[in-house]
């Protein structure tokens, strides 16, 4: 008796059986009870060990996020990403093993021991030089899918978001509103927030005929606290700006917090646009204008790619890229600029105000 038999007896799909057995909330109580009753009657047991011996697999997928667990579980982006991966992995009958640490020796050890059938690797935060070591540890035949990163030294499938188009949408939106002095808050250089999105910001300004003033660029941690500090830094430089593009929503929310603490009004005094469209973006007030990416779809796509590689009969590993689209979500945090004058902020540094 296997899961297909249970699905046939319960007159549901195999996926529904899997969700019911894993106590998922998207299965009605009536359906769950019917499935569990059949399971008890026929004595079905999900023997992953036996299945692994039969298929010569561990039935486990590794997800490697090279950040601290505290940061990951406090960031809505990662909860959506993990949920997307987990749902696909679960339905296909695999376990998800999560590895989190900013210390690369930790996840490199996981690579070397190969305690999973394949890996999904979040590329943000991993330097290009690290990929040579990863490549030597895993070899060319070990299934890996990258998220938010492509590598010249590590050929494997990648799932990315069209960051360039998203940034161009953000800058274009602010330009159409009348903004000509647009600052940016970017993340660390090795991250997607400090790499591609920062480069796209510079290119977008040039395409709209605006000068790139490096005094309007602040690199910071890609966190809410990092956004707060970056906004404070911008305000201390005495350079005029009427709008800010933040490379992720958490930094944008942090910047909003700083300006509100300083007595400035958003968007009357400064417009702010983020990137990601995490759940909080629509809940804060003013609600955050942002670039929407389907975070869950990124995770789902990466999981499907990896499992398809594992279950492909010829075992072929194909290096390619799936690039998902972005969409501008206009909310309350962006509006037309007013006349710019230099003022002192509440900490005594020079900032901006609009009349």
Long-range contacts (C-beta under 8 A, 24 or more apart in sequence): 1-42, 1-43, 1-44, 2-44, 3-44, 3-46, 3-93, 5-42, 5-44, 6-35, 6-38, 6-39, 6-42, 6-44, 9-38, 9-42, 10-34, 10-35, 10-38, 14-91, 15-91, 18-90, 18-91, 18-93, 19-90, 19-91, 21-46, 22-90, 48-93, 48-95, 51-93, 57-117, 57-310, 58-115, 58-116, 58-117, 59-93, 59-94, 59-95, 59-117, 60-94, 60-95, 60-96, 60-97, 60-115, 60-116, 60-117, 61-85, 61-89, 61-94, 61-95, 61-96, 61-97, 61-116, 61-117, 61-118, 61-119, 61-120, 61-303, 61-306, 61-307, 62-97, 62-98, 62-99, 62-110, 62-115, 62-116, 62-118, 62-119, 62-120, 63-96, 63-97, 63-98, 63-99, 63-119, 63-120, 63-122, 64-99, 64-107, 64-110, 64-119, 64-120, 64-121, 64-122, 65-98, 65-99, 65-100, 65-122, 66-100, 66-101, 66-102, 66-104, 66-107, 66-122, 66-124, 66-125, 66-126, 67-100, 67-101, 67-102, 67-122, 67-125, 68-100, 68-101, 68-102, 69-100, 69-101, 71-223, 72-100, 75-223, 75-250, 76-278, 76-279, 76-280, 77-248, 77-249, 77-250, 77-276, 77-278, 77-295, 80-278, 80-279, 80-295, 80-296, 80-299, 81-122, 81-147, 81-295, 81-296, 81-298, 81-299, 82-299, 83-296, 83-299, 84-295, 84-296, 84-297, 84-298, 84-299, 84-300, 84-303, 85-120, 85-299, 85-300, 85-302, 85-303, 86-299, 87-300, 88-299, 88-300, 88-303, 88-304, 88-307, 89-303, 89-307, 92-303, 92-307, 94-307, 104-130, 108-133, 108-134, 108-137, 111-137, 111-138, 112-137, 114-138, 114-142, 117-143, 117-310, 118-142, 118-143, 118-144, 118-145, 118-306, 118-307, 118-309, 118-310, 119-143, 119-144, 119-145, 119-306, 120-144, 120-145, 120-147, 120-302, 120-303, 120-306, 121-145, 121-146, 121-147, 121-149, 122-146, 122-147, 122-148, 122-149, 123-147, 123-148, 123-149, 123-150, 123-151, 123-158, 123-192, 124-148, 124-149, 124-190, 124-191, 124-192, 124-193, 125-188, 125-190, 125-191, 126-190, 127-190, 128-152, 128-153, 140-317, 141-315, 141-317, 143-306, 143-309, 143-310, 143-317, 144-306, 145-302, 145-305, 145-306, 145-309, 147-298, 147-299, 147-302, 148-192, 148-298, 149-192, 150-321, 155-319, 156-317, 156-319, 157-305, 157-306, 157-309, 157-317, 157-318, 157-319, 157-320, 157-321, 157-322, 158-320, 158-321, 158-322, 159-298, 159-301, 159-302, 159-305, 159-321, 159-322, 159-324, 160-321, 160-322, 160-323, 160-324, 161-293, 161-298, 161-323, 161-324, 161-325, 161-326, 162-323, 162-324, 162-325, 162-326, 163-192, 163-196, 163-197, 163-200, 163-275, 163-326, 164-196, 164-200, 164-203, 165-325, 165-326, 166-197, 166-200, 166-275, 166-291, 166-293, 166-326, 166-328, 167-197, 167-200, 167-201, 167-204, 167-245, 167-275, 167-291, 168-200, 168-203, 168-204, 168-207, 169-291, 169-326, 169-327, 169-328, 170-204, 170-245, 170-273, 170-275, 170-291, 170-328, 171-201, 171-204, 171-205, 171-208, 171-245, 172-204, 172-208, 173-273, 173-289, 173-328, 173-330, 173-334, 174-243, 174-245, 174-271, 174-273, 174-334, 175-208, 175-210, 177-243, 177-271, 177-334, 177-335, 177-336, 177-337, 178-336, 178-337, 179-242, 179-243, 179-271, 179-337, 180-210, 180-242, 180-337, 181-213, 181-216, 181-239, 181-240, 181-241, 181-242, 181-243, 181-340, 182-210, 182-216, 182-241, 182-242, 182-243, 182-244, 182-245, 183-216, 183-217, 183-218, 183-234, 183-239, 183-241, 183-243, 183-244, 183-245, 184-216, 184-217, 184-218, 184-244, 184-245, 184-246, 184-247, 185-218, 185-220, 185-226, 185-227, 185-230, 185-231, 185-234, 185-244, 185-245, 185-246, 185-247, 185-251, 185-252, 185-255, 186-217, 186-218, 186-219, 186-220, 186-247, 187-219, 187-220, 187-221, 187-222, 187-226, 187-247, 187-248, 187-251, 188-219, 188-221, 188-222, 189-219, 191-222, 193-222, 193-247, 193-248, 193-251, 193-275, 194-219, 194-222, 194-247, 197-247, 197-275, 198-247, 201-245, 201-247, 213-239, 215-239, 216-241, 220-251, 222-247, 222-248, 222-250, 222-251, 223-250, 223-251, 223-254, 224-250, 224-251, 224-253, 224-254, 224-257, 225-254, 226-250, 226-251, 226-254, 227-251, 227-252, 227-253, 227-254, 227-255, 227-256, 227-257, 227-258, 228-254, 228-255, 228-257, 228-258, 229-254, 229-258, 230-254, 230-255, 231-255, 231-258, 231-259, 232-258, 232-345, 232-347, 232-349, 234-351, 235-262, 235-345, 235-347, 235-349, 235-350, 235-351, 235-352, 236-345, 236-347, 236-349, 236-350, 236-351, 237-349, 237-350, 238-342, 238-349, 238-350, 238-351, 240-340, 240-342, 240-352, 241-270, 241-340, 241-352, 242-270, 242-271, 242-337, 242-338, 242-340, 242-352, 242-354, 243-270, 243-271, 243-272, 243-273, 243-334, 243-337, 244-270, 244-271, 244-272, 244-273, 245-273, 245-275, 246-272, 246-273, 246-274, 246-275, 247-275, 248-274, 248-275, 248-276, 249-274, 249-275, 249-276, 249-277, 249-278, 249-280, 249-281, 249-288, 249-290, 250-278, 252-281, 252-288, 252-290, 252-333, 253-280, 253-281, 253-284, 253-288, 256-284, 256-286, 256-288, 256-333, 261-346, 262-345, 262-346, 262-351, 263-346, 264-353, 266-332, 266-333, 267-332, 267-333, 267-334, 267-335, 268-335, 268-338, 268-354, 269-338, 269-352, 269-353, 269-354, 270-352, 270-354, 271-333, 271-334, 271-335, 271-337, 272-333, 272-334, 273-333, 273-334, 277-329, 281-329, 281-331, 282-331, 285-332, 286-331, 286-332, 286-333, 287-331, 287-332, 287-333, 288-331, 288-332, 288-333, 289-328, 289-329, 289-330, 289-331, 289-332, 289-333, 289-334, 290-329, 290-331, 291-326, 291-327, 291-328, 291-329, 292-326, 292-327, 292-328, 292-329, 293-324, 293-326, 294-324, 297-324, 298-324
